[in-house]
Amino acid sequence: MANKSHFNSGHIAMNKLKKNGVAHSSHIEAAMPSKTYHGIFTEDAVQFLKKLPNNSIQLILIDPPYNLDLATWDTFSNYLEWARQWLDEIYRVISDTGNCIIFGGFQYQDLKKGDLLEIMHYTRHHTPLRFTNLVIWYYKNGMSAHRFFANRHEEAIWLSKTNKYFFDLDSVRAPYDEETKEIYKRDKRLIAENIDKGKNPTNVWEIGRLNGNSVERVGHPTQKPLELIRRFVKGLSYPGSLVLDFFAGSGTTGRVCIEESRNSILVDNDPKMVEYFNRHLNNMNGSFFSAEHCIRKNPDLTDFLNLVRNEYEIEV
Ligand SMILES: C[S@@+](CC[C@H](N)C(=O)[O-])C[C@H]1O[C@@H](n2cnc3c(N)ncnc32)[C@H](O)[C@@H]1O
C-alpha cells in the first residue's frame, strides 16, 4: 500500500521547495545580535501578561504549576479558573511566526488538580491556537512504583499562532553515529550533505532528569535540564528574537537564551528567582559563542521592549 504522506499536499510542497533550494515562507534569516537583553520581573504572571503588547514575543516557554502540592506556589482551589487567565493571553502576545511550549504531565487524579490534558482541552476549544506537536521527554531515572507502571516521561505541547510558525529543524538535528553515516554515504540515493546535517530528533527526547547532585542544580525544586530547554529555544526562536517564560522558576530559560543569543523576559512571583538565576549565571562557563548580554532587574517594561527592538533593528 502506498505511503499516505506521498499524497499529502503539505509534504509534496515542502519537498518541492527543498529540491529547488527555496526556503519556506516561515523562514527567517536572522543576523547574530551584538548584544542581548534579559529582563527579570518579580510579578504575577497574569498581571504581567496583560501589559505586554500584541505580537511582541517569538517564543513563550512555560513550565506551569499544576496544583500538585509540590511547593507553596502549587496550590489552587480551582485550577482551570486560574489557568485560563494566562492561557487567554498567549495567542495575543505571540507574533505571527510565534510558538508556545507548555510543559506538563497527565495526572488526572481529581478535578482540583490541573494537568496538560486540561490545558490542551481548553486551548483546543476556547482559543485559536494551533496544536503543532506533542513532545515526550523520556528519562531513565525516576521514582519507583508498586501500584502502577513507574513513570518515565513528561510531556510538552507545542502551540503556534499561524501555519507560518518559525521552526529551524537544522539547528536541532541529531547527528548520526559514524557507522550509520558510513553506510548511508555509500547509498547513492542519499545526499551526503543531508547525512552530515543529522536526523530529525523526533518527538521523543531522551534527556536525563536532574538528580540531587547534578552540577546544573541551583536549588529550585522543579528545575528543568538545560538540554531540554535548549532544544526548544534553538528550534522555535532565532538569534535576537524575544523569548518569554512567565513561570520562570530558577530562570533556566533565561540562561539558555543568554547562551544562544536570544533576548528573554523572565517572570516569577517568587523573589527567590533572582537568587536562583544568579547561581545559573555563576555556573555559565563561556563554552557558547554568544552575544554580549545585559540583565535588567524589574525594569520599566516599555523601556525594556524598546531596548530589545532598537538593538534588533540595528543588527538586521
Ligand atoms: C515548575 S516551576 C518552573 C521551573 C523552571 N522551569 C526551572 O527550570 O527552574 C513554576 C514556577 O512558577 C512560579 N509561579 C507560580 N504561580 C505564579 C504566578 N501566579 N505568577 C508568576 N509565577 C508563578 C513559581 O514560583 C515557580 O517558581
The ligand as an ORCA input file, in Angstrom:
! r2SCAN-3c Opt
* xyz 0 1
  C       7.514     24.499     37.771
  S       8.290     25.944     38.324
  C       9.298     26.425     36.957
  C      10.692     25.831     36.992
  C      11.558     26.268     35.818
  N      11.135     25.641     34.591
  C      13.027     25.958     36.030
  O      13.659     25.269     35.217
  O      13.598     26.433     37.014
  C       6.944     27.044     38.342
  C       7.231     28.434     38.874
  O       6.035     29.222     38.734
  C       6.025     30.210     39.748
  N       4.654     30.730     39.892
  C       3.578     30.114     40.455
  N       2.489     30.895     40.392
  C       2.876     32.037     39.744
  C       2.205     33.232     39.348
  N       0.896     33.411     39.609
  N       2.905     34.194     38.696
  C       4.234     34.028     38.449
  N       4.930     32.918     38.811
  C       4.267     31.930     39.441
  C       6.562     29.500     40.981
  O       7.116     30.447     41.893
  C       7.599     28.540     40.357
  O       8.898     29.060     40.505
*
